[in-house]
Amino acid sequence: MRLKGNRITLGVTGGISVYKICELVRLLKKNNFSVQVVMTQDATKFVTPETFRVLSQREVLIDTFEYTSPERVEHVTIPQETDILVIAPATANTIAKMVHGIADNMLTCLWLAHKGPSLLVPAMNHNMFTHPATQRNISVLKEFGVHVMEPDEGALACGTEGKGRLPAPESIYEEIVHLLSTKDFKGKKVLVTAGPTREHLDPIRFISNPSSGKMGYAIAKAASRRGAQVFLISGPTNLPDPPHTKTIHVTSAAEMYEEVMKIAKDMDVFIMSAAVADYRPKTYQPSKIKKETTTLTHIELERTPDIIHSVAQKKRKEQFIVGFAAETDNVVKNAVDKMKKKNMDMIVANTATQAFQKDTNQVIIIHRSGETRYLPEMPKEDLADEILDELIQKVRQISPSHTS
Ligand SMILES: Cc1cc2nc3c(=O)[nH]c(=O)nc-3n(C[C@H](O)[C@H](O)[C@H](O)COP(=O)(O)O)c2cc1C
């Protein structure tokens, strides 16, 4: 993560979904955020302040006239120590108060005194949420510059169905990270390919590889957090679509080629992390191949389209192309040869056995200039940021005017 700050003030108001916020606090603490919880009186009827005190490792503030030390006026001091104010769940009542500037508790006082970014996560019964009063209040808060997360749809705690459910703690966490991330990729269009491809012999059998897609998805997520407009073209994986990215799902190398070629010319950065099959069966049997013989000796294979080569051939000089090389031996030499042959600007090399399926990876980043960086083993999420750090410096050199 590349963050502008990590100090969160978390306003918790009196809705049934308060219990889910315990998990959000746990997630934030696990990832080294500092969390100051501020509860409304009614929120304490759902979960005790003690739970949040233990999870956040800080005193919870509730009453406007409470102080953690005599020299502090908490509702004024805390905003000065806050990088983002998050209100989750936000009740219809508190939302209405925020619109009108009613400052009758610690949280609403603090909201008025806070000048930085804020994220509102409304959660309530469907009728309360869709009521024109609530809808108008949310629009007003958006005009004030508040970021608002849409509630989920589905079964609600009150026994009804509809829109109003608090999003999963992981989604709120991701939204907070997104808002707090540095925006050094703002204005950049980034295309990422990820996952394996499947080359079918018949409707149920295919040739593929064990790529999980984790590396490409981590890069797409990190680039999007950092302000890029991200397009992710993915082969079959078990991963959820990263938020704030346009994800296009494909199966075969030919489909991936087609989707990439549609948009590659408009991209500033192209990161080819997919493990695309080099060969596919020459003929496809539209119905299942029967096991009529004891051995099947002849499956003729043909080359699949070379995506990175095709993109590189039409490359504009301000475009930046990054490839991946998963090799079993002579890792650096083979990676450099591949980079040169395919006219890439940078290549990320690793040993094939190390790269697949795992949550961590150890890579070598090689630039066309020969500049080489050996990175230690680290989580793919951290590696994604390292790769982006490395390439944004070069991208700035080739198209400085685009970088904000
Ligand atoms: C069991 C129960 C569940 C409630 N859940 C919600 C809710 O999810 N969202 C909401 O806006 N209000 C909900 N309310 C109503 C609020 O608790 C009420 O409006 C309260 O005054 C909110 O105060 P606060 O905004 O100061 O926290 C619920 C009330 C009860 C009794």
Ligand as a Chemical Component Dictionary entry (heavy atoms), coordinates in Angstrom:
data_LIG
# 
_chem_comp.id                   LIG 
_chem_comp.type                 NON-POLYMER 
_chem_comp.pdbx_formal_charge   0 
_chem_comp.three_letter_code    LIG 
# 
loop_
_chem_comp_atom.comp_id 
_chem_comp_atom.atom_id 
_chem_comp_atom.alt_atom_id 
_chem_comp_atom.type_symbol 
_chem_comp_atom.charge 
_chem_comp_atom.model_Cartn_x 
_chem_comp_atom.model_Cartn_y 
_chem_comp_atom.model_Cartn_z 
_chem_comp_atom.pdbx_ordinal 
LIG C1  C1  C 0 -33.337 -2.928 16.622 1  
LIG C2  C2  C 0 -33.094 -1.628 15.927 2  
LIG C3  C3  C 0 -32.332 -1.596 14.800 3  
LIG C4  C4  C 0 -32.109 -0.388 14.121 4  
LIG N1  N1  N 0 -31.351 -0.400 12.989 5  
LIG C5  C5  C 0 -31.183 0.743  12.309 6  
LIG C6  C6  C 0 -30.428 0.754  11.126 7  
LIG O1  O1  O 0 -29.880 -0.273 10.681 8  
LIG N2  N2  N 0 -30.277 1.926  10.469 9  
LIG C7  C7  C 0 -30.847 3.082  10.897 10 
LIG O2  O2  O 0 -30.709 4.099  10.220 11 
LIG N3  N3  N 0 -31.552 3.104  12.052 12 
LIG C8  C8  C 0 -31.740 1.975  12.759 13 
LIG N4  N4  N 0 -32.457 1.989  13.925 14 
LIG C9  C9  C 0 -32.963 3.260  14.418 15 
LIG C10 C10 C 0 -31.877 4.041  15.108 16 
LIG O3  O3  O 0 -31.311 3.276  16.169 17 
LIG C11 C11 C 0 -32.433 5.369  15.668 18 
LIG O4  O4  O 0 -32.808 6.195  14.583 19 
LIG C12 C12 C 0 -31.449 6.067  16.549 20 
LIG O5  O5  O 0 -32.036 7.259  17.033 21 
LIG C13 C13 C 0 -30.166 6.383  15.812 22 
LIG O6  O6  O 0 -29.340 7.183  16.623 23 
LIG P1  P1  P 0 -27.882 7.647  16.170 24 
LIG O7  O7  O 0 -27.985 8.104  14.760 25 
LIG O8  O8  O 0 -27.544 8.764  17.113 26 
LIG O9  O9  O 0 -26.986 6.489  16.360 27 
LIG C14 C14 C 0 -32.669 0.804  14.619 28 
LIG C15 C15 C 0 -33.424 0.766  15.802 29 
LIG C16 C16 C 0 -33.625 -0.430 16.436 30 
LIG C17 C17 C 0 -34.459 -0.436 17.697 31 
# 
loop_
_chem_comp_bond.comp_id 
_chem_comp_bond.atom_id_1 
_chem_comp_bond.atom_id_2 
_chem_comp_bond.value_order 
_chem_comp_bond.pdbx_ordinal 
LIG C1  C2  SING 1  
LIG C2  C3  SING 2  
LIG C2  C16 DOUB 3  
LIG C3  C4  DOUB 4  
LIG C4  N1  SING 5  
LIG C4  C14 SING 6  
LIG N1  C5  DOUB 7  
LIG C5  C6  SING 8  
LIG C5  C8  SING 9  
LIG C6  O1  DOUB 10 
LIG C6  N2  SING 11 
LIG N2  C7  SING 12 
LIG C7  O2  DOUB 13 
LIG C7  N3  SING 14 
LIG N3  C8  DOUB 15 
LIG C8  N4  SING 16 
LIG N4  C9  SING 17 
LIG N4  C14 SING 18 
LIG C9  C10 SING 19 
LIG C10 O3  SING 20 
LIG C10 C11 SING 21 
LIG C11 O4  SING 22 
LIG C11 C12 SING 23 
LIG C12 O5  SING 24 
LIG C12 C13 SING 25 
LIG C13 O6  SING 26 
LIG O6  P1  SING 27 
LIG P1  O7  DOUB 28 
LIG P1  O8  SING 29 
LIG P1  O9  SING 30 
LIG C14 C15 DOUB 31 
LIG C15 C16 SING 32 
LIG C16 C17 SING 33 
# 
